[in-house]
Amino acid sequence: MESSSVPSLATIENWPVPAAAAAVVRADGTVAGSHGPTGHRFPLASVTKPLAAYAVLVAYEEGAIDLDEPAGPEGATVRHLLAHTSGLAFDENRVQAAPGTRRIYSNTGFEVLGDLIAKATDIPFADYLHQAVLEPLGMASTSLDGSPAKDAVSTVDDLVRFAAEVQAPRLLDARTVLDAMTVTYPGLTGILPGYGHQRPNDWGLGFEIRGDKVPHWTGTTSSPRTFGHFGQSGTFLWIDPDARAACVALTDRAFGPWAIEAWTPFTDAVLADLRR
């Protein structure tokens, strides 16, 4: 599907990537525009994490787990793991800080969450994600084969369905989603991968929160309430509550300087289109 109501989406043609697709979905679930092969399956890398977090929150609402139950390192909870404050290192099962004291972005933390859900529900995490999130939303082209931190594959069309859900929740109580997009453990410093040290480095539950971070992968005109995630496979999903819209962009080129240069002006142009 192609649409001209957000003409800036077509600028992904100028990105130095072999393939790219993008779309904007409004808070009411209508697709404002899309460009490129929106049905093509791309590796999501860390854009997997919001999907995994949503499944964890479904498990919480179903009573399988509690957000404040112990999980991961001593003193840490499910909430710490979702908010990257458990103290676990980025990609190894090693504790680098006391829980709740630093924002240490951790793939390992999400793998611990996946194991926790599998144990609590007696369902492998990939299957639980499918049953709890992907199937109910009609995300038939999305699958997780590996780590809950980084190994999902999906399409723009499917992530539009997810972004519509987050903006107008049906699978979760709206208050749970509000918690997920609200800063958890405020004031913590940490490194935002690819963008350096951030004071503070704000996160909700599985979603990064823009706040006043500079530099950042969203736009200079993105509201501080904007939340979402980007992935090292050249992918991103942001939701801007003030713009009442979300944007998904997937590519098949690894994140790098090209993305830092391209993504911010792209988002600013998308937001300008939406304001028109």
Buried (B, 14 or more C-beta within 10 A) or exposed (E): EEBEBBBBBBBBEEBEBEBBBBBBBBBEEEBBBBBBBBEBBBBBBBBBBBBBBBBBBBBBEEEBBBBEEBBBBEEBBBBBBBBBBBBBBBBEEEBBBBBBEBBBBBBBBBBBBBBBBBEBBEBEBBEBBBBBBBEBBEBEBBBBEBBBBBBBBBBBBBBBBBBBBBBEBEBBEEEBBEBBBBBBBEEBEBBBBBBEEBEBBBBBBBBBBBBEBEEBBBBEBBBEBBBBBBBBBBBBBBBBBEBEBBBBBBBBBBBEEBBBEBBBEBBBBBBEBBEE
